[in-house]
Amino acid sequence: MSNTIFDSGKEPLARLLDEAAEGKLQLPDFQRGWVWDDYGIRSLLASISRFFPVGAIMTLRTGGEVRFQPRPIEGLTFADPGPQPERLLLDGQQRLTSLFQATRLHRPIDTINSQRRTIKRWYYIDMVKALDPLIDQEEAIVGVPEDKTIRINIGRDVKLDLSTPELEYHNLMFPVNRIFDDREWERGFEDYWRKALASNPDAEWSRRLFFRQFRDEIIEAFRSYYVPVITLERETSKEAVCLVFEKVNTGGKKLDAFELLTAIYAADDFQLRHDWLGDKKAGKQGRAERLAAHEVLCQLQSTDFLQAISLLHTLEVREAAAAASKEGKELPQVSCTRQAILNLPLTAYKKWADDAEQSFLQAAKFLQMQKIFWRKDVPYLTQIVALAAIILRLGDRWEQDGARQKVSRWYWCGVFGEMYGSTIESRLAKDVQEVPAWIEDESATPSTVRDANFAQERLGTLRSRLAAAYKGMHALLMREGCEDFRSGQPYEITAFWDEQVDIHHIFPRDWCKKQQIEPGRYDSVVNKTPISARANRIIGGVAPSVYLDKLQKSTQTTEARTRQILSSHLIEPDTLLSDNFERFFEQRAEALIGLIESATGKRIARATLSEEPTGDVLDDEEEVEAVSASAQ
């Protein structure tokens, strides 16, 4: 890795804990809170008591290019201003925090039990078990509740009471938080047993020898324990530090660019997390909550928001360079990659954040115009990033009919060309430059529009909500003005939610199975359309001719009106009324292809739809996830 300078060696555990206590070794602010469970802590203490390896830690020397806001190890507080750290702990937070709290703090530790419930624990070493080579060392490490009493029989009986030093001495239980400061406890231990065994000098001497053996074998193990340490020097680049941290942090949840940028901005006294998530203590609402108030944006992530700002900032930098007569490779790239986000100056974030937020709200408005009302119907969340940035670039022009028509065409080309499925960063960078240019110049066709291609065969394979084009087909039918089978209402936003509209089978699945139609055909989007929950219950599993008759009678609708409603769904009424699935499938597939052509402005070559037999379709993400989990 370029520009990574490091040193490796081993350091005494005691010195590392001393540096943490003094504030010389602290955590970067993007580190998550300490969450190790009770068993993990006991296992760690047992490993060190036997000189077993517990893994290396990684630190970063401060004072270089990388500036992170530091914070002390959990359990420590410093007067303001606190000491400036000499090193930051990049990897090994949980291990070092566990060891620090267990061995240095004189209060119970917050941890969790095997049921994932929060508990408080003091840790002790059973001195007898610790010195017995036939007993697993983990059995010698004991965690006791906050009152230092272990109870049994639903709390009625005391099994072990360590609530006073005398009871610790009597039960031969050594407190872990005395490992690096045991002199006072040792004197108390000897005084206790001198008095208890005053009539038996030999027994008293035996107890003294017992403690010395414990000190030499167990306590000394902690005091002489060395930890492998990799230290990144201050010359290490920001890119290298963030990448290294990501690689070594595989044991926990992966840190994203937002968390890393939070720590970087915190060094300049800007709380990015509060800006995004809000500050409940201060009664401040964050951008995330304001955006999530719009259903189609409720899954928007902090990194999506940062990507939009990165696009706008890097585009501004590129345009400034072009204005200064820079050309070719001298022009900075427009980018929203992870590294581009990490390089985003705080000044740029502050400049663009408010405008970007408003542009995402305008993007939500655009999606509603396209009849995308529900988060599960959003084809590509990532395309909304480009949409918001494009809208911001266009300003008020995006609401002009000509410009909006082009934005709409670009959007549907992205959906049905399935352009935002992978490697989206380059696609985002192109679209934010090319779409506004296209608004100005008809000949400057964006690559997303130019390259989009929807094969007719793909229509027959769209069987699940996981596919962007499947969701797009659902929305386009509503945009086209299809009306509900029962109420006859078009699907505007109020009716959509009131009627609980979703995409359902036209020829019911149960009926198709009885007719021995292949699942790959009856589960295709060709055989699906937006239908309200109440209408779908009436449809049930019977033939179309039967349920259409039921709907017509229950709603007192004329046959002419029924035909009109079916036509609004691009369904040829006679084929449905005659229960002719094959004829229906052929005619509707052609109609849907025409709808896609209208939305994208691109001609689709005709071909025979696939008739390959396939299994049952899964209708939503939850079912797919459940099957995936059961298969693992």
Residue, then its C-alpha position, 0 to 999 in steps of 0.5 A: m500500500s502506498n504511503t503506509i509507514f509502520d513499525s511492529g514489535k511488542e510492548p508490555l500490557a502494563r505500559l499500554l494500560d498506563e498510557a490509556a490511563e494517562g490519555k497518551l493512548q486514546l480512541p479515534d471518535f469513529q470507534r464504536g462503544w465497548v460491547w464485549d460480553d461477560y464470557g468474552i471478558r473472562s476468556l480474555l483474562a484467562s488467556i493472559s493468565r496462561f500467557f496465551p496470545v490474544g492478538a495484536i493491536m494497531t495504533l496510529r501516531t498523532g500529529g500527521e495528515v490524519r486528524f481524528q477527534p480523540r476520546p478516552i477509553e470507556g470508563l475514563t474522563f479527563a478534565d477539559p481540556g483533556p490530554q492530547p494523545e500520542r497514539l490512537l488505537l485503531d484495532g484492539q479497542q474491545r480487548l484493551t478496553s476490557l482489560f483496562q476496565a477489569t484491571r484498573l477500574h474500581r467499579p463494576i463493568d457494564t457488559i452483557n450476558s448470554q441472553r444479550r441483556t445488560i449486566k454489571r460485573w466485578y471480576y475475580i480469580d479463584m486462587v485455588k482453581a487458578l493454580d490447579p493445572l488440571i482445571d481449565q483456566e476459564e473456570a478460575i475467572v469469576g464474574v459476580p454481580e454489582d453487589k458482589t453476591i452470587r445467589i441461587n434458588i431464585g435469589r433466596d440463598v447466597k452461594l458466594d459473598l465477596s462484598t467485603p475485603e475480608l470475605e474476599y480473603h476468606n473465599l480465596m478470591f482475588p479481585v482482578n482490579r488489584i492485579f497491577d496494585d496488589r500491595e494493600w490487598e496482599r497485606g490485608f490477606e496476610d493479616y486476615w489469615r494471621k488472625a484466623l490461623a493464630s493458633n496454627p503458625d504452620a497453616e498461617w505460613s502455608r497461606r503466605l506461601f500460597f499467595r506468593q505462588f499465586r502472585d508469581e504464577i498468575i499476577e506476574a503473568f499479567r505484569s510481564y505480558y507483552v502485546p504485539v503492536i503495529t504502529l502506523e507512523r504519523e506520515t501515513s496517508k489518510e487513505a491508507v489509515c482508513l483502508v487499513f482500519e477497514k481491513v483489520n476491523t473485520g471482526g465487527k460491523k464494517l465502518d462506513a465512510f460516514e463514521l470515518l468522516t464523522a471523526i475527521y470533522a470532529a477534529d474541527d469541532f463539527q458534529l457530523r453525526h448530530d447534523w445527520l441524526g439530530d441531537k435529542k438532548a438539544g431537541k434538534q432534528g437531523r437531516a435523516e429524520r426530515l428525509a425519512a418523513h418521505e416514504v420513498l426516502c426512508q431507506l436513504q443512508s448517510t453515505d448516499f447523502l455524502q455521495a451526492i455532496s461529493l458529486l457536487h463538490t468534485l464537479e465544482v472543482r472540475e469546472a473551476a479547473a476547466a475555467a482555468s484552462k486545464e485540460g485532459k488529465e489535469l482536470p480533476q475527476v468527478s467522483c463519489t467513491r469512498q475515498a472521494i467522500l473521505n477527502l470531502p472538505l468540511t467547507a464543502y459539506k457545509k456549502w452543499a448540505d442544505d441544498a442537497e437535502q432540498s434536492f432529495l426532497q425534490a427527488a421524492k416529488f419526482l418519484q411521486m410523479q412517476k407513481i412511485f409511492w412506497r420504499k419497496d417500489v423504488p427501483y434503485l435507491t442509488q439512482i436517487v443520489a444521481l437524481a438529487a444531484i441532477i435536480l440541484r444542478l438544474g435548479d428550477r429548470w427541472e420543473q419545466d416540462g421539456a427538462r422534466q421529460k428528459v429527466s424522466r426518460w433518463y430515469w426510466c432508461g436507468v431502470f429498464g436498462e438496469m444501469y444501477g445494479s453494480t459499479i455505480e460510482s462511475r455511472l453516478a459521476k457520468d450522469v450528474q455531468e451528462v444529463p444537465a448537458w443534455i437538457e441544454d443540448e439535444s445532441a448530447t445524449p447521456s450514456t445511460v440513455r444511449d447504452a440502455n437496452f431492454a431485451q424482450e426476453r427479460l420481460g418473461t424473467l421478471r418475477s420478483r420485487l428484487a428486480a428494478a425493472y419489475k418495480g419499474m413496470h409496476a410504477l409505469l402501469m400506475r403512471e399510465g393511469c390504470e384503475d383499480f379492479r374494484s373501485g375504479q379509482p386511478y392510483e394516486i397517492t391517497a388511493f394507493w395507501d388507502e386501498q393498500v395497492d400492490i402488484h398481484h397476479i391477473f390469472p391467479r396462481d392457484w388457477c394457473k397451477k391447476q391448468q398446469i401452466e409453468p410457474g415461470r410464465y404465470d409468475s412473470v410480471v406479464n401476469k401481474t398488475p397493480i391491484s388493491a388488497r380488497a380487490n385481490r381478496i375478491i379475486g382469490g384463486v378462481a378463473p378470471s371470468v369467474y372473479l370478473d363476474k363477482l367484481q361486476k356484480s358486487t360493485q354494480t359495474t357495467e360490462a363496458r366499464t369493466r372492459q375499460i378498467l381492464s384496458s387501463h391495465l393494458i389487458e385485452p378484455d376478451t382474452l381475460l373474459s375467455d380465460n385464454f392465458e396464452r393469448f393474454f400473455e402474448q398480447r400483454a407482453e407486447a403491450l408492456i414492451g410498448l409501455i417501456e418503449s414510451a418511457t425510455g424513448k428506445r425501440i425494443a427488438r422483438a423476440t420470443l419470450s423464454e418458456e424455460p420451466t422455473g420454480d415458484v417465484l418469491d414475491d418480496e425481499e423478506e421471503v428471499e432473505a428467509v430462503s437464503a438464510s435457510a439454505q446457509 
